[in-house]
Amino acid sequence: MLEEKLATLRESYRRTLPGHLDALRAKLAAARQGRSEAAWAEVVRLAHRLKGTAGSYGFDAVAAELEALEGILERAAREETPADGEAIDLALARARASLG
């Protein structure tokens, strides 16, 4: 019974994660344009939350890609480096592909 519920929750997460990744991409585009601290902080929080939930549901490869993305975003938020659009796009694509 519990295993069935967990499997249902996991499948639901797998189906909805692409939409969450799209939302992250949209927020990231807005943050890149505005360069406001609040926008960057929101993008970092969202990446962190998605990383955590992916790991919680057993999507370890997705969580690893989102962890890499979170690091890129954190460095960009601190303005240590400009946001590396290619690395960001690659991490998002790999996260999506890791869902299977």
N, C-alpha and C positions, 0 to 999 in steps of 0.2 A: 504494500500500500504506500509506504513512505517512498520507496524507490520509484513507483509510478508517478507520484506527485513531483519528485525531484526531476524525473525525466521530462515531464510536461513543462515544468518551469525552465529547464535547460533548453528545450526546443523553442519555447516562446522567446527566450532571450536570443537564441540564435537567429530567429526570424526578425526580431526587432532591432538587433544591433546595426545592420546596415543603415537604417534610418537615423540612429544615434550618431553613426560616423558621418553621415551627410550633414546632420545638424552641427557637429563639431567642425566640419569643413566650412560651413557657412559662417559660423561664429569666428572662425579663424580668418576668413576673408575680410570680415568686418573689422576685426582687430588689426589686421595688417594695414587697412586703409586709415583707420583712426589713430592707431598707435597709442591709445589711451591705456593707462595702467589698469583701470578697471576691466576693460575688454580683454586684455592679455591675462589678467588674473582669472577671469571667467573661463577662458579657453583652457588654461592650465588645470583649473578645478574640474572641468568637464572631462578632460583627458585622464586625470587621476581617478575620477569616479568610474569611468568606463573601464580603465585598467583593473581596478579593484573588483568590479562586478564580473568582468570576464574571467578573472582568476577564481573568483568564488564559484562560478558555474563550471569550472573545469576547462575553460578555453585558454590553456596556458600559452599557446603560441600567439593568440590574439593579445593576451595580457603583456607578453614580452614586447610585441611591436608597439603597443600603446605606452609601455614604459619608456621605450626609446623615444617615442614621440613626445612624451611628457618632459624628458630631459632636454630635447631640442627647444621646446616651448618655454621651459623655465629659463634656459640660457638667453633666449630672445627677450623674455619678459624683463630679465635683469639688464638687458641691452649689452650683454657681454659680446654677443655676436648678432648679426642680423638674422632674421628668420630664414632658414635654409629651405626655400620652397620645394626644391627637388627632394630633399631628405624627408620633409613633411609628407609630400605626396606619396613617396615610396612607403613610408611607415603606414599611412592610411590604406594604401592598396594592399600591402602585405597583411594588415590586420583583417581586412575584408576577405582576402583570399584564404586566410587561415581558418575561416569558419567552415570551409569545406563545401 
